[in-house]
Amino acid sequence: MRVLFSVALFAIAAPALADDTGSFTPLFDGKTLDGWTFIVKPDKDGKKADPKGTWSVADGYIRCTGKPNGCMVTREEYGDYVLKVKWRFPADGKGGNSGVLLHVQDEKYWPTSIEAQMLTGRAGDLFLTNPPGAKLDVDPSRRNPKVERQFFRLETKEPVEKKLGEWNEYEITCKGGAVNLVINGVKVNEGTNGNLSKGRIALQSEGTEIHFKDVVIKKLK
């Protein structure tokens, strides 16, 4: 009985694993930015910069200068998947800000979406952009009292982020209206009952140089 009860608990706690039967498909081929489109913040005169000045490929990774603000977005929409992304900030810098945007709904340079935060020291926070556009049920005790749409990551015994210059890995599971965030093998956040369950996926440009690689996705049944 104890064994059966344990198995039942595992099945409830990890529903995504039960139908995780596919294989990962690259969203970045390591050589080009094919399959992606770009949104950049226009300047004061309304002119948009050439995204090639912000996004490029170097030595098998995506180099983002961080300026101007904006994002690179998949051309296709996705729903019910496991996404893996590796990122790092340059070792000679002070870190910075960026994020993975989930279920992107529009063409704004900071689009309606759910952000899996990459801000140095706060990677793993959840950010609901353009309220009330994105909604998600997250433990209210972890809501930022100063920013209502931000939810702090779970407390962990050891730091989940690696040193500047080293690669971190996000594993993000989206299923229905639920989102689960894991960084470097440690669960850092979760939300349920979201009003967004499908959309494009984006990587942010937000003021600081950042690198991305090994961007892969696995569809869930």
Buried (B, 14 or more C-beta within 10 A) or exposed (E): EEEEEEEEEEEEEEBBEEEBEEEBEEBBEEEEBEBBBBBBBEEEEEEBBEBEEBBEBEEEBBBBBBBBBBBBBBEEEBBBBBBBBBBBBBEEEEBBBBBBBBBBBEEBBBBBBBBBBBBBEBBBBBBBBBEEBBBBEBEEEBBEEEEEBBBBBBEEEEEBBBEBEEBBBBBBBBBBBBBBBBBBEBBBBBBEEBEBBBBBBBBBBBBBBBBBBBBBBBBBE
